[in-house]
């Protein structure tokens, strides 16, 4: 690994001149959408800490990182649009995990653009949401606008958190990990519930807990 710890990453970033620091944040904000292992949220929190040190400014960092993140999302959108239905074919595009693809497809079918607006808050599903948004032919303008809005809110929160806690910025990282774990667990339970409901309807003609359909009865007066 280039950096053995987040502390080393923070020390390296702190030693950069302002222009280079902005470029690093832009690259990381863009790259985490294309290569999910990139530690984007960690770097943004560190960026907030460096704002507190006066090395960079809040507004330029927020604007540049938000646009870079949205462009990263749109890069995956373009790839998804080019792949089309192949995104869901396990024999054609093997590098895309099909479990998350099926899950995100259900989200898009139910909530549409709302999923794009929430993508930055759905830990672990960002790249797949972007791919499926393109494959589902969501409108380019609305997708870019909502992806930018989502990125701006999320990155703004991370920058402010890093700025607010200052030298204790590492205390934010366990919160992010816990948040990601909770969101993942909630999504898994939610999708499991949808699958069970679908199976139950397919077998019994109604959802679990729903009353039975009224039976047709003959009129006793006849």
N, C-alpha and C positions, 0 to 999 in steps of 0.2 A: 504493500500500500504506500501511496505517496505520503500520507500523513497517518501516523500510528494512533493519533488521538485527536479529538476535536480541539483540544488545547493547542496542539501544534498547528492546526489549521488556523485557529484564531491568532496565534502569534505571527504566523506567516502573513495573514491578511493585514494585521496591524502594521507590519513593516512596509506595506505597499504605499506608493504615492496615491493621492486621491483618484486620478484618472484611471490608473491601473486597477484600483479597488472597485471603481464603478464597473469597469469591463469584466472583472472577475464575477461580480454579482450578476451582471447581465448574462454572462455565459452559463453560470450555474442555474439561474432562473429559467433560462431557455432549455438547458440540457436535461433538467430533471423531468421534463415532460416527454422527452425523446428517449432518454436512458434513465428509467426510474431509480436505479441504484445511486444516482447522483444525490448527495446530501443537501438538497436545496433548502429545506426548512431550517436546518442547522446553520447554514451559511447566512441565511436571512436574519436569523436571531443574532448572530455575531455582527452582522451589518448594523443592527439596531444598537448594539453595544458600542460599536465604533462611531456611530452618530453621537452618542453621549460623550465620547472623547473629543468630538469636534473634527474628526478626520474627514467626514463626509456630511452631507445635509439630508434631512429627512425627505423633503419633497422630491428632489431629483432621484434619490434612491427608490422611492416608492413608484414614481412614474416609469423609470427605466426598467425596473425589475418586473413591474406589472405588464408592461408591453412585451418584454422578452418572454415572460411566462405565457402570455396569450399567443404569441407567435409560435412558441413551442407546441402549444395545444393545437394550433392551426396546421402545423407541420404534420402532426399525427392525423388530423382531420383530412388533409390532402392525401396522405397515404391510404387511409381508410376509404376515401372516395375512389381512389384508383383501384384498390383491391375489390371493392364492391362485395358481392356475396361470398367471395373467397375467404373473407375474414372469418366466416362461420364454418368453413369446410375444413375438418381436421386433417384431410388428406392433402390439401393444397398449401395451407399456410400453417406449418407445424410450430413455428416459433411463438404463436399467439395462444395463450392458455384458453381453452374453450369454456371452462367453468365460469370465469369472470365475464367472458363474452356473452354467454347465455343470460347471466344475471343482469348485465348492463342493458342488454336488448330488452328485457322485461321492463326495466326502469324507463327506457326511452319510449316504449309502447304505452306506458301508463302516464308518464309525466312530461315527455317530450323535452322542450327547451329548459324546463325546470331542472333537469339533470345537469345540463351544461352550466346553468347558473350556480349549482351547488357543487360542481366538480372539485373545486379546491378544498372543500371540506370533507370529501369522501376519500379518506386515506386508502391508498392501494389501488384505486380504480381510475385514476386520472387518465393514464395513457389509453386504457381500454375505452373509456368514455369518449375520448377524442376520436379514436379509430371508428367506433360504432356510429358516432355523430356523422362522420364522413360517409361511411357505408350506408347509412340510413337516409342520406341526401337531405340533411337538415340545411336550411338556408344559410349561405355563407355569411351574410351581413349580421343576422341575428346571432349566429353562433359566435362570431368574433366579438360582438358587443358584450354578450353575456359571459364569455370566457374572460374577457378583459375585466369586467365588473367583479367576477368571482375572484380573480387573481388580485385585484386591487384591495378588496376587503381582507382577504387572507394575509397577504403580504403586509398590509398596513398593520394588522394585529401583531404579526411576528416582529416587525421592526419596532413597534411601540413597546412590546414586551421586553425585547433586548435592551432598548433604551431605558425603560423604567427600572429594571433590576440591576443595570450597570455591570459591575464586576461579578455579580452573581448570575450572569447570563446562563451558566450551565444548569442552574436550577430549573430552567424552562424545558430542558431536553427530556427529563423523565415525564413531564406533563404531556409533551408531544407523543412520547411512546405510548403512554397509557391511553391517550385520546385515540391513537391509531388502533390500538388493540380493542378498545370499546366499540369504535365504529365498525371495525371488521366483524366483531362478534354480533353486533346488532344486525348488520347486513346479512350475515350468514343465516341468522334466525329468521329474518324477514323473508329471504328467498326460500328457505326451507318451508316456511308457512305457505307461501304461494304455491310451491310444488305439491304440498299435501292437499291444499284446497283444490288445485287442478285435478289431482288424482281422485279425490273424493267426489267431485262433480262428475268426472268421467265415469265413475263406477256407480254412484247412487243418484246422480241427477240433481244434486243440491250440495251446498257447502256445509261443512261440519258446523253444527249448532243452529242451522237454519230449520225452520219448521217444515214439515212435510207438505207437499203440494196438496190442496184439497182434492178429494176424489169426487168423480162424477157420480151422483146418486139419482136414482129414478124418483120422479115425483110420486109420493104415496097416494095422491088423489086420483092417479090414473088407474 
